[in-house]
């Protein structure tokens, strides 16, 4: 790595991924300079982060939090912004950790000013699709996934050719209801759905894990990122959550990528450019006296969102956008206790298979405007149905 400190922008700094990234950056403060932080409304935490990292620029979307933080005197002069519209500062690495479709705007803007974009926001890839990747290539921005599954896939695909590939398997813990029957989970409370057995995550992604919509989105993301047809991407239930991806080659070899249930591994390795000379050892595998991996597909049948996701993906970019937007809207309704848990999957399946919608899904995406128009169409559709 270069002796010069790398300029870092953390978008979504107060969220789970953002906090983990900053924790790692702090451990290697001689390598990194946090020049931009971006958050929504966590006033207490963003204040702490500013005091610790003293960034040059802070973007705060929530106007109330923005006004509070802007009025505070910090150790050095900091530029406070309520949006990124006129921002043209360049960064070595931008971490896109803003959740949901709100991250898309940031993705399209910051690829113009970033040497690398470390993406934990599925929606930017799912909704932006190949058009987003083409734009990133045009601006010479390297897109690197840092969610555990796609990071794991990328580590293997670096060393093989796509024509050697037979299948990619994404693993799923199954969430909190993997061993529950459909009747039992049909009307579970929000607090129950948020209790993920393995991972500590935000509310939206936790619900997506409980309904398995997250796996449908990850299949879409893998297909787009790695240019692989949907039929080659499968899902296995893996309750231990140690193996994050399996790559099956045509020669019969299977590559399993495993690490502990922490996002620190993919984020740290990506930030440090997979520098293996830093004496970082995680002995989670050999520290266990008993260690086993189990995989199955039997329990996938109860999660209807997976089939809906594959169907949407086969329609192309608009199908992915509709699935994403409709799911977001329904999860928000559930979190606000306006629908029951079972209605997320029920309504999503019903809406995505509507004949009128299917006609719209076949149209091509040729511009950023097409993406946003499709998002608006999908929002209007789900609100009115």
Secondary structure, DSSP 8 states (H G I E B T S, - for coil): --SS-EEEEEETTTSHHHHHHHHHHHHTTTTEEEEEEEESS-HHHHHHHHHHH--SEEEE-SHHHHHHHHTS--SS--EEES-STT----EEEEEE---GGGHHHHHHHHTTSEEEEEE--HHHHHHHHHHHHHHHHHTT-EEEE-SHHHHHHHHHHTTS-GGGEEEEEEEE--GGGTTS-HHHHTT--HHHHT--SS----HHHHHHHHHTHHHHHHHHHHHHHHT--GGGEEEEE-TT--EEEEEEETTS-EEEEE--S-THHHHHHHHTTT-TTS-----TTTS-SS-----BSGGGGG-HHHHHHHHHHHH-HHHHHHHHHHHHHHHHHHHTTSS-HHHHHHHHHHHHT-HHHHHHHTS---SHHHHHHHHHHHHHHHHT-
